[in-house]
Amino acid sequence: MTDHHIAEVGDPIRMALTAITLDCADPEALAAFYQQATGLEPAPGSTAEFAGLRDGDGLFLGFQRVTGYRPPDWPGQTVPQQIHLDFAVADLDTAEARLLALGATRPPAQPGGDRWRVLLDPAGHPFCLTRR
């Protein structure tokens, strides 16, 4: 046993990431934002309670309605960020302008300098843009 009480048994389980789900107040609206931002395709069966997007390789990005949802307080921790996504882009300025036009916001705290940008999606989740 290790210090973390995890049994050491042979090779690691090779788990493949298949989905990322974000809590929000309006799943359809947040799915629409990420669809426009990423080009991912809407998943069949999306509803007002749970909407999703899928890429050609099967990765699923889901959005689930949470009653009383409160957006993260980034960079503060009054309401922790819960999750954040990183997206590689060719040009930070162009990508940021397009995402702001889609409904993202730019918080004042920008710890990445010229290396990356932090934006908030319409539900308040922080996500980063990095240079490709």
N, C-alpha and C positions, 0 to 999 in steps of 0.2 A: 504494500500500500504506500502511496505517496503522502506527502503532507496534506494534500487536498482530499484524501480518502477516496481516491479513484483507483480501482484495481488496475494493475499493469498486466494486461492480457494480450500478448501478441500484437499483431498489426492493428492500427487504428481503424475504426469504422470509417468508411469513405462515404460520407453523407454528401449528397448533391443539394445545393440550395435550389429550391423550386419556387419559393414564394416569399414576398415581403408584404406585410399588411400594415397599413397606417390607420389609426383611429382618427375620426373626424366627425363633424356635425352634418356634412352633406357629401356623401360618397359619390354621387353622380357628378357634382360640380368639381370635386377634387380629381376624379378620374378624367374629366374633360380637360382640366389644366394639364395634367401629366401626359395625356394623349397628344395634345398640341405641342407640348415641350419635347417629347421624346419620339413621337411617331409610332408608339406601340399601338396595337390593335385592341379595340374593346373586346372583352371576353363575353361569350354568350352567357345569358342568364343574369347579367348585371341588373341590380334593382336599386331602389332608393335606400335600402338597408345595407347592401353590400354590392359594390361595383368593382370591376377589375379590368386590367389590361394585360396582354400577353405578347411576348416577343416570339420570333420565329424559332427560337431554341427552347421554348417552353417556360421561360421564367415568367412568373405571375406577379404582378404588382396589384395588391388589393387595397380597398378602402372600405372600412366598416363604420357604420353609424354608431356613435356613442352618445347616449343621453347625457346632457350636462357637460359635453366636451369643453375642455379649456385648453387653448393653445399653449405650447411651451413658452417659457419666458427666457429666451436665449439672449445673451449668454448667462443670465441669472439662473438660479435653480429653484425659484419659488414654485414653478411648475417645470420639472425636468424636461429636456428635449425629447425624451421617449425614443426617438430614432432619428438618424439623419442619413441622407443619401449623398453620394458623390457622383458627379457626372463630368466626364472628360469632354472638353470642347476645343475646337480649333482656335477660337478667338474669344477671350474673356469679355471684352467690351461688347461685341456683337451679340453673344449669347445672353449676357446680362440685360441688354436693352430689349431683346425679344421677350425674355421671361418677365421683365417688368411690365411690358405691354400686355402680356397674358394674365397678369394679376399677381405676380410675385411682388414682394417688397424687399428692400435692402435695409437691414438693421445697421445702426451706427457702428457697432463693434465689428471690425474687419481684421482679425488677427493674422490673416494670410499674406498681407502686403500685396506684392505683385504676383505671388505664386498661386493664390486661389481667392475666390469670392464666396462669401456666405450670403445666401438669399433665404427668404421665408416663403413657403408656398402659401396659397390662399387660406389654408387652415392653420398656418403658423408654424409648421414643421420646418426647422432649418435644413437646408441642403447646400452642398458646396459645388462650385464650378472649378475645375482644375484644367490646366493646359494639357491638351492631348499630346 
